[in-house]
Amino acid sequence: MLINMGVNMSTSMSIPKTRETVAKSYDHNEQDLRVNLAAAYRLIHYYGMTDMIYSHISVRIQEEPAIFLLNPHGLLFDEIRASNLVRVDVNGNKIDAKDADVNPAGFTIHSAIHLGRPNAQAIFHTHTVSGMAVAAMEEGLLPLNQASMEFYDRVAYHDYEGISLELDERERIVASLGAKNCLILRNHGLLTVGRTIAEAFYYMYYLNQACEIQVNVLSTGAKNITPPPEICEHTARQFEEPTFHNQEVAMVWEANCRLLDRLDSSYRQ
């Protein structure tokens, strides 16, 4: 079932008020989010979209003070479990001292978007080979296939500024993303946001697939065919029709969770 994570989020970049207000034990909502976030990490591993111990997936679990879940730095994605995810504040600081450390550079991007976009409950960031290849192409993502057309004129771009360590880049990242759900970080990689973990995963899987298609098509050297702009726009609107979109996102997520449970259900622990 598609998990409802539609929590309103502040657009403020301020530091949370206190850490003492954070509950010491997980409530049911946080536990559900932990299980689904751990599943997302395992799926990114399963589909070959990892970069060793780098890149991140995050989810917001609390609005005020703003608290997020992130992976422990140093673990491979197939080692992530619900119990070893780390609570962090808006600047990537650990909430619980006993938790493992996180990669603050990775969370710079995530914190900006979580706080700057009310519906960005979950964020995926990857360094896939095809995603990084398209991120280095001046023309960006091209409408070369039906999978690509889902993202027609719906992908934003952010110019490379170096490793994301500087907090002042956050506002520029939010401005680059705007109201879109997909961002290509030039010379870097892919990023997707969603109202749920399931939705952000859906966007990431198919955005990466669109990049793979583009790299393969361009590698042939053959003349490629792109449909007229009006057909591309029509196709994109078909994909985003709410009833169709929500149903497909839910079904894709449920199918992938069944896959994980058959392969290794330890992500739930």
Kinemage of the C-alpha trace (Angstrom):
@kinemage 1
@onewidth
@group {chain A} dominant
@subgroup {mainchain}
@vectorlist {calphas} color= white
{ca met a 1} P 0.000 0.000 0.000
{ca leu a 2} L 1.206 3.468 -0.815
{ca ile a 3} L 2.201 5.031 2.524
{ca asn a 4} L 0.798 8.479 3.247
{ca met a 5} L 3.633 10.792 4.125
{ca gly a 6} L 2.039 14.068 3.063
{ca val a 7} L 3.256 16.148 5.984
{ca asn a 8} L 3.401 19.909 5.508
{ca met a 9} L 6.939 21.223 5.691
{ca ser a 10} L 8.306 24.612 6.595
{ca thr a 11} L 10.210 26.555 3.992
{ca ser a 12} L 12.529 27.865 6.688
{ca met a 13} L 16.187 26.847 6.731
{ca ser a 14} L 16.469 27.470 10.486
{ca ile a 15} L 17.958 25.006 12.950
{ca pro a 16} L 15.366 22.954 14.912
{ca lys a 17} L 14.284 24.404 18.270
{ca thr a 18} L 15.386 21.542 20.509
{ca arg a 19} L 16.355 17.923 20.340
{ca glu a 20} L 14.730 17.034 23.633
{ca thr a 21} L 11.304 17.091 21.991
{ca val a 22} L 12.203 14.083 19.837
{ca ala a 23} L 10.659 10.873 21.153
{ca lys a 24} L 13.092 8.271 22.445
{ca ser a 25} L 11.131 5.366 20.978
{ca tyr a 26} L 9.734 5.014 17.482
{ca asp a 27} L 6.056 5.605 16.938
{ca his a 28} L 4.181 3.519 14.382
{ca asn a 29} L 4.553 6.132 11.660
{ca glu a 30} L 8.319 6.368 12.092
{ca gln a 31} L 8.662 2.592 12.137
{ca asp a 32} L 6.716 2.333 8.871
{ca leu a 33} L 8.919 5.003 7.317
{ca arg a 34} L 12.051 3.224 8.527
{ca val a 35} L 10.955 -0.046 6.927
{ca asn a 36} L 10.052 1.652 3.653
{ca leu a 37} L 13.259 3.681 3.552
{ca ala a 38} L 15.336 0.554 4.215
{ca ala a 39} L 13.430 -1.124 1.380
{ca ala a 40} L 14.298 1.778 -0.904
{ca tyr a 41} L 18.014 1.392 -0.174
{ca arg a 42} L 17.842 -2.339 -0.886
{ca leu a 43} L 15.989 -1.729 -4.163
{ca ile a 44} L 18.510 0.832 -5.360
{ca his a 45} L 21.166 -1.830 -4.679
{ca tyr a 46} L 19.140 -4.543 -6.433
{ca tyr a 47} L 18.680 -2.452 -9.578
{ca gly a 48} L 22.372 -1.535 -9.785
{ca met a 49} L 21.994 2.165 -9.015
{ca thr a 50} L 24.512 2.358 -6.155
{ca asp a 51} L 27.897 4.058 -5.909
{ca met a 52} L 29.653 2.017 -3.209
{ca ile a 53} L 28.906 3.828 0.096
{ca tyr a 54} L 27.987 7.141 -1.563
{ca ser a 55} L 24.710 8.855 -2.506
{ca his a 56} L 21.636 8.988 -0.295
{ca ile a 57} L 17.939 8.486 0.175
{ca ser a 58} L 16.185 10.449 2.910
{ca val a 59} L 12.710 10.868 4.338
{ca arg a 60} L 11.221 13.442 6.669
{ca ile a 61} L 9.763 11.893 9.816
{ca gln a 62} L 8.941 14.987 11.867
{ca glu a 63} L 8.018 18.548 11.001
{ca glu a 64} L 8.823 20.570 14.102
{ca pro a 65} L 11.599 20.325 14.942
{ca ala a 66} L 12.526 19.059 11.478
{ca ile a 67} L 13.898 15.509 11.726
{ca phe a 68} L 14.932 13.199 8.887
{ca leu a 69} L 16.167 9.634 8.400
{ca leu a 70} L 19.406 9.015 6.508
{ca asn a 71} L 21.765 6.098 5.958
{ca pro a 72} L 24.820 5.559 8.178
{ca his a 73} L 27.960 6.595 6.318
{ca gly a 74} L 30.139 3.627 5.404
{ca leu a 75} L 27.459 0.984 4.884
{ca leu a 76} L 26.640 -0.467 1.490
{ca phe a 77} L 23.004 -0.105 0.497
{ca asp a 78} L 22.318 -3.826 0.903
{ca glu a 79} L 23.389 -3.513 4.549
{ca ile a 80} L 20.734 -0.939 5.411
{ca arg a 81} L 18.041 -2.022 7.859
{ca ala a 82} L 15.169 -0.141 9.444
{ca ser a 83} L 17.000 -0.135 12.770
{ca asn a 84} L 20.316 1.320 11.583
{ca leu a 85} L 18.917 4.395 9.839
{ca val a 86} L 20.024 7.625 11.511
{ca arg a 87} L 17.883 10.531 12.709
{ca val a 88} L 19.416 13.854 11.692
{ca asp a 89} L 18.459 17.501 11.985
{ca val a 90} L 18.334 20.079 9.207
{ca asn a 91} L 22.144 20.417 9.155
{ca gly a 92} L 22.819 16.680 9.147
{ca asn a 93} L 23.679 16.480 12.855
{ca lys a 94} L 22.797 13.237 14.613
{ca ile a 95} L 19.866 13.405 17.012
{ca asp a 96} L 20.869 10.287 18.928
{ca ala a 97} L 24.518 10.174 20.017
{ca lys a 98} L 24.600 6.371 19.850
{ca asp a 99} L 23.773 6.339 16.140
{ca ala a 100} L 26.390 5.934 13.421
{ca asp a 101} L 27.795 8.973 11.639
{ca val a 102} L 26.305 10.282 8.393
{ca asn a 103} L 27.863 12.003 5.396
{ca pro a 104} L 27.121 15.735 5.854
{ca ala a 105} L 27.995 16.561 2.245
{ca gly a 106} L 25.207 14.306 1.046
{ca phe a 107} L 22.627 15.820 3.335
{ca thr a 108} L 23.322 19.388 2.205
{ca ile a 109} L 21.321 18.693 -0.931
{ca his a 110} L 18.586 16.781 0.854
{ca ser a 111} L 17.990 19.273 3.649
{ca ala a 112} L 17.607 22.120 1.182
{ca ile a 113} L 14.903 20.385 -0.793
{ca his a 114} L 13.075 18.874 2.184
{ca leu a 115} L 12.667 22.341 3.678
{ca gly a 116} L 12.200 24.256 0.442
{ca arg a 117} L 9.540 22.008 -1.084
{ca pro a 118} L 6.375 21.288 0.950
{ca asn a 119} L 5.710 18.003 -0.895
{ca ala a 120} L 9.290 16.673 -0.890
{ca gln a 121} L 8.775 14.094 1.834
{ca ala a 122} L 11.264 11.640 0.293
{ca ile a 123} L 14.392 12.355 -1.758
{ca phe a 124} L 16.535 9.969 -3.807
{ca his a 125} L 20.002 10.932 -5.054
{ca thr a 126} L 22.103 8.572 -7.191
{ca his a 127} L 25.377 8.498 -9.102
{ca thr a 128} L 24.469 5.951 -11.764
{ca val a 129} L 26.761 5.669 -14.777
{ca ser a 130} L 24.016 6.562 -17.249
{ca gly a 131} L 22.673 9.325 -15.036
{ca met a 132} L 26.110 10.898 -14.730
{ca ala a 133} L 26.624 10.513 -18.488
{ca val a 134} L 23.435 12.431 -19.303
{ca ala a 135} L 24.332 14.973 -16.598
{ca ala a 136} L 27.467 15.713 -18.638
{ca met a 137} L 25.553 16.209 -21.910
{ca glu a 138} L 24.787 19.787 -22.886
{ca glu a 139} L 21.380 18.826 -24.300
{ca gly a 140} L 20.305 17.056 -21.109
{ca leu a 141} L 17.581 14.412 -21.260
{ca leu a 142} L 16.122 13.851 -24.732
{ca pro a 143} L 12.641 12.453 -25.574
{ca leu a 144} L 13.966 9.368 -27.345
{ca asn a 145} L 11.587 6.768 -25.954
{ca gln a 146} L 8.240 6.451 -24.191
{ca ala a 147} L 10.050 6.186 -20.847
{ca ser a 148} L 11.862 9.444 -21.574
{ca met a 149} L 8.663 11.236 -22.547
{ca glu a 150} L 7.260 10.846 -19.031
{ca phe a 151} L 9.862 13.467 -18.094
{ca tyr a 152} L 9.393 15.751 -21.080
{ca asp a 153} L 9.944 19.343 -19.930
{ca arg a 154} L 9.624 18.041 -16.372
{ca val a 155} L 13.301 17.758 -15.443
{ca ala a 156} L 15.204 20.623 -13.837
{ca tyr a 157} L 18.982 21.203 -13.986
{ca his a 158} L 21.488 22.509 -11.462
{ca asp a 159} L 24.991 23.568 -12.507
{ca tyr a 160} L 27.908 21.894 -10.802
{ca glu a 161} L 29.487 23.867 -7.922
{ca gly a 162} L 31.853 21.237 -6.525
{ca ile a 163} L 31.248 18.768 -3.682
{ca ser a 164} L 28.116 19.862 -1.849
{ca leu a 165} L 29.708 20.977 1.399
{ca glu a 166} L 28.734 24.651 1.343
{ca leu a 167} L 25.411 25.389 3.010
{ca asp a 168} L 24.851 28.480 0.883
{ca glu a 169} L 24.335 26.208 -2.142
{ca arg a 170} L 21.094 24.967 -0.634
{ca glu a 171} L 18.959 27.884 -1.756
{ca arg a 172} L 20.339 27.633 -5.300
{ca ile a 173} L 19.492 23.929 -5.431
{ca val a 174} L 15.909 24.641 -4.347
{ca ala a 175} L 15.647 27.408 -6.941
{ca ser a 176} L 16.958 25.081 -9.659
{ca leu a 177} L 14.440 22.344 -8.808
{ca gly a 178} L 11.495 24.727 -8.632
{ca ala a 179} L 8.170 22.855 -8.745
{ca lys a 180} L 9.546 19.832 -10.601
{ca asn a 181} L 10.091 16.371 -9.148
{ca cys a 182} L 13.276 15.470 -11.010
{ca leu a 183} L 16.621 17.244 -11.003
{ca ile a 184} L 19.739 16.496 -13.042
{ca leu a 185} L 22.763 17.756 -11.162
{ca arg a 186} L 25.155 18.715 -13.943
{ca asn a 187} L 28.396 16.671 -13.940
{ca his a 188} L 27.111 14.875 -10.865
{ca gly a 189} L 24.000 12.688 -10.965
{ca leu a 190} L 20.240 12.352 -10.592
{ca leu a 191} L 17.795 13.449 -7.903
{ca thr a 192} L 14.086 12.797 -7.496
{ca val a 193} L 11.540 13.867 -4.899
{ca gly a 194} L 8.179 12.448 -3.961
{ca arg a 195} L 5.267 12.821 -1.604
{ca thr a 196} L 6.125 9.293 -0.542
{ca ile a 197} L 9.147 6.996 -0.682
{ca ala a 198} L 7.276 4.948 -3.263
{ca glu a 199} L 6.753 7.943 -5.546
{ca ala a 200} L 10.360 9.151 -5.345
{ca phe a 201} L 11.557 5.596 -6.093
{ca tyr a 202} L 9.258 5.378 -9.109
{ca tyr a 203} L 10.648 8.608 -10.519
{ca met a 204} L 14.255 7.533 -9.903
{ca tyr a 205} L 13.868 4.122 -11.509
{ca tyr a 206} L 12.329 5.486 -14.683
{ca leu a 207} L 14.487 8.611 -14.878
{ca asn a 208} L 17.563 6.396 -14.731
{ca gln a 209} L 16.027 4.076 -17.320
{ca ala a 210} L 15.470 7.085 -19.607
{ca cys a 211} L 19.149 7.982 -19.193
{ca glu a 212} L 20.203 4.413 -19.992
{ca ile a 213} L 18.098 4.486 -23.153
{ca gln a 214} L 19.658 7.783 -24.214
{ca val a 215} L 23.229 6.580 -23.671
{ca asn a 216} L 22.487 3.425 -25.659
{ca val a 217} L 20.787 5.262 -28.512
{ca leu a 218} L 23.520 7.872 -28.852
{ca ser a 219} L 26.250 5.214 -28.700
{ca thr a 220} L 24.981 3.668 -31.939
{ca gly a 221} L 25.826 6.796 -33.899
{ca ala a 222} L 22.600 6.353 -35.858
{ca lys a 223} L 20.287 9.255 -36.569
{ca asn a 224} L 17.664 9.323 -33.838
{ca ile a 225} L 13.980 10.176 -34.069
{ca thr a 226} L 12.148 12.392 -31.602
{ca pro a 227} L 8.360 12.882 -31.796
{ca pro a 228} L 6.930 16.402 -32.250
{ca pro a 229} L 6.770 18.510 -29.076
{ca glu a 230} L 2.979 18.274 -28.886
{ca ile a 231} L 3.139 14.457 -28.843
{ca cys a 232} L 5.836 14.492 -26.157
{ca glu a 233} L 3.752 16.844 -24.005
{ca his a 234} L 0.611 14.767 -24.524
{ca thr a 235} L 2.460 11.625 -23.427
{ca ala a 236} L 3.859 13.326 -20.330
{ca arg a 237} L 0.374 14.451 -19.335
{ca gln a 238} L -0.936 10.918 -19.785
{ca phe a 239} L 1.710 9.669 -17.350
{ca glu a 240} L 0.901 12.292 -14.732
{ca glu a 241} L -2.898 11.908 -14.748
{ca pro a 242} L -3.494 11.553 -10.978
{ca thr a 243} L -5.515 8.334 -10.873
{ca phe a 244} L -3.205 6.550 -13.290
{ca his a 245} L -0.035 7.886 -11.670
{ca asn a 246} L -1.013 7.048 -8.091
{ca gln a 247} L -2.177 3.566 -9.029
{ca glu a 248} L 0.998 2.768 -10.941
{ca val a 249} L 3.259 4.103 -8.187
{ca ala a 250} L 1.454 1.979 -5.588
{ca met a 251} L 1.535 -1.171 -7.698
{ca val a 252} L 5.220 -0.781 -8.558
{ca trp a 253} L 6.116 -0.277 -4.896
{ca glu a 254} L 4.053 -3.205 -3.658
{ca ala a 255} L 5.560 -5.501 -6.301
{ca asn a 256} L 9.086 -4.476 -5.343
{ca cys a 257} L 8.441 -5.001 -1.628
{ca arg a 258} L 7.205 -8.515 -2.422
{ca leu a 259} L 10.416 -9.039 -4.380
{ca leu a 260} L 12.538 -7.929 -1.425
{ca asp a 261} L 10.637 -10.167 0.978
{ca arg a 262} L 11.342 -13.151 -1.270
{ca leu a 263} L 15.022 -12.277 -1.577
{ca asp a 264} L 15.908 -11.062 1.933
{ca ser a 265} L 13.480 -9.581 4.413
{ca ser a 266} L 16.223 -8.428 6.800
{ca tyr a 267} L 15.654 -4.834 5.677
{ca arg a 268} L 12.611 -4.863 7.981
{ca gln a 269} L 14.696 -5.481 11.107
